[in-house]
Amino acid sequence: MLPGGDDFALKLVKGLTFHNSLPYLDISAGLGGGTSVIAQHHKVTAEGAEVDPALAEAALGLLTARCRGRLTDQMRRSAERKAGRGKICRYLRA
């Protein structure tokens, strides 16, 4: 199996216990695809951190499209601030 894709992301966290009262943190989240898949599969909130501001900004755009308007104004503002500092925003519970 090559790195990448939904199945690979889920395989990376196989055996971990997730609690919906605690966020899942993905360090070096890239575009956030794996982070989002893990959050949705385990029904938790996730937060991704990405040091590359351009990548974080692209992830924010993808997240906004993926959430189809489910981001609240407060979440969007928070995400935009974090993207400006090279972090990506919270992913919503599925």
C-alpha positions as CSV (number, residue, x, y, z in Angstrom):
1,M,0.0,0.0,0.0
2,L,1.4,3.4,-1.0
3,P,1.2,6.3,1.4
4,G,-1.9,8.5,1.0
5,G,-5.6,8.0,0.6
6,D,-8.4,7.3,3.0
7,D,-7.5,3.7,3.7
8,F,-3.9,4.7,4.5
9,A,-5.0,7.5,6.8
10,L,-7.3,5.1,8.8
11,K,-4.5,2.5,8.9
12,L,-2.2,5.0,10.5
13,V,-4.5,5.4,13.5
14,K,-5.7,1.8,13.8
15,G,-5.7,0.7,17.4
16,L,-5.9,4.3,18.8
17,T,-8.8,5.2,21.0
18,F,-10.6,8.4,20.2
19,H,-12.9,10.3,22.6
20,N,-15.4,12.8,21.1
21,S,-14.8,15.1,24.1
22,L,-11.1,15.5,23.1
23,P,-9.9,16.8,19.7
24,Y,-7.6,14.8,17.5
25,L,-4.4,16.7,16.6
26,D,-2.7,16.1,13.3
27,I,0.8,17.6,13.1
28,S,2.0,18.4,9.6
29,A,-1.5,17.9,8.2
30,G,-0.8,19.1,4.7
31,L,-4.0,19.6,2.8
32,G,-6.0,17.9,5.6
33,G,-7.5,15.1,3.6
34,G,-6.3,12.4,6.0
35,T,-7.2,14.5,9.0
36,S,-10.7,15.0,7.7
37,V,-11.2,11.2,7.0
38,I,-10.0,10.2,10.4
39,A,-12.2,12.8,12.1
40,Q,-15.3,11.8,10.2
41,H,-14.6,8.0,10.6
42,H,-14.1,8.3,14.3
43,K,-16.8,11.0,14.8
44,V,-14.4,13.4,16.5
45,T,-13.3,17.0,16.1
46,A,-9.8,17.2,14.6
47,E,-7.3,20.1,14.4
48,G,-4.5,20.1,11.9
49,A,-1.3,22.0,12.1
50,E,0.7,22.8,9.0
51,V,3.8,25.0,9.0
52,D,3.6,26.0,5.3
53,P,1.2,29.0,5.2
54,A,0.4,28.4,1.5
55,L,-0.5,24.8,2.2
56,A,-2.5,25.8,5.2
57,E,-4.4,28.4,3.2
58,A,-5.2,25.8,0.5
59,A,-6.4,23.4,3.2
60,L,-8.7,26.1,4.5
61,G,-10.3,26.4,1.0
62,L,-10.7,22.7,0.7
63,L,-12.2,22.4,4.2
64,T,-14.7,25.2,3.4
65,A,-15.8,23.4,0.2
66,R,-15.9,20.0,2.0
67,C,-18.1,21.3,4.8
68,R,-20.6,22.9,2.4
69,G,-21.5,25.8,4.6
70,R,-21.4,24.0,7.9
71,L,-18.7,26.2,9.2
72,T,-20.0,28.9,11.5
73,D,-18.8,32.4,11.1
74,Q,-16.7,32.1,14.3
75,M,-15.1,28.9,13.1
76,R,-14.3,30.5,9.7
77,R,-12.7,33.5,11.4
78,S,-10.7,31.3,13.7
79,A,-9.6,29.2,10.8
80,E,-8.5,32.2,8.8
81,R,-6.4,33.5,11.7
82,K,-4.7,30.1,12.1
83,A,-4.1,29.7,8.3
84,G,-2.3,33.1,8.4
85,R,0.0,31.6,11.0
86,G,0.6,28.4,9.1
87,K,-2.1,26.3,10.8
88,I,-5.2,24.8,9.4
89,C,-8.6,24.9,11.2
90,R,-10.9,22.6,13.0
91,Y,-12.7,19.9,11.1
92,L,-16.3,19.3,12.0
93,R,-17.7,16.2,13.4
94,A,-19.4,14.1,10.8
